[in-house]
Amino acid sequence: MPSVGLWLEVGKSQPRLFFYATVDVIRASRIALYLSAALLAAGTALAVYGRYDLHPHLMALGLLSFYYSVMYIQLPGFINAAPAKPVTWALLALFVAAVAATPYVGYAAFAGFSALYAVLYLKGVWGRAAYYPNWVAVAGLLALPLASSHIEAMYSFPLASVYALMYRIDSSRAKRRFTAAKAGALAVGYAVAFAAAKAGYLWSPIIPSLILTAAAPPVLKDVYSAVSLLFRFALPLAFLHHHAAYMSFAIIMSALCIPYFVPSVLYRYLPSYGPAPLVLSLMAFVFRLFGQIAAAGAAVIALIAYVAYRSLSTEPIPLKPP
């Protein structure tokens, strides 16, 4: 297993070096988040103006950038180590280069990014039960360069990230331990689903959704748990309409990733988002499925603007070195 120069382990590294490596993780995640907002807003605007040639491309890249951001900010916790500063910036450079190159070479442009990111996960794949959900995320990273369409790109790292996060959260809520058997089954189910999607079976996420529900059944007690259950079974409806998949992501992002992780990326005190993000994402879902493109676009733009405003309205948390 590679170890020299890639990570600074928790509790085993010089405190100031670890601090500054973690600060760079925050900064790189923040850049990816800003890039995601720009890509998603631009992609939505293009759809409203009828530019359907570029719309799905930008939306897929926006999702990739978003999940790179919210997963990378958590990587030190996932692997019990912070990536070294040069590695963090090399990974970001590979991502930006891949975004720029996809119009010419497709999602194979992400091969370098996916390889380096997957290597970083090697610090946390075995030895602790908390590492087991990482297997699902790594499977999504390995799938990304194999994507040959925008929806396949969405089914790669973004979808694997959601399954990994829901396995973590819903297992904890149900007071169930992470196990190698359950995480392995979920990772294999995800890989089978991605392969089936490549063969044209867009309903295939039902496979990991059923495995996840058996391994980590949602405890229905709040908005997140209801949306978590909805996402698992709305996403496979993409075989009826591609936008069932895209809009399912908008809903889970509103209930899970925005309130749980965006404030951490921005390193600001937690704002009160209220029900607006979920309401706007549900409105966008319904409008788009009924062909009301302008109304759906307005709801998505309003969602992005509202989350940006609420997130940036709180005070930043000071970053003080040890």
Secondary structure, DSSP 4 states (H G I P E B T S, - for coil): ---TTTEEETTTS-HHHHHHHHHHHHHHHHHHHHHHHHHHHHHHHHHHTT-TTTHHHHHHHHHHHHHHHHHHTTHHHHHTEEEPHHHHHHHHHHHHHHHHHHHHHGGGGGHHHHHHHHHHHGGGSSSSGGGTTHHHHHHHHHHGGG--SHHHHHTTHHHHHHHHHHHHHHHHHTT----HHHHHHHHHHHHHHHHHHHTT-TTTTHHHHHHHHHHS----SSHHHHHHHHHHHHGGGGGT-HHHHHHHHHHHIIIIIHHHHHHHHHTBPPP--TTHHHHHHHHHHHHHHTT-HHHHHHHHHHHHHHHHHHHHTSPBPP----
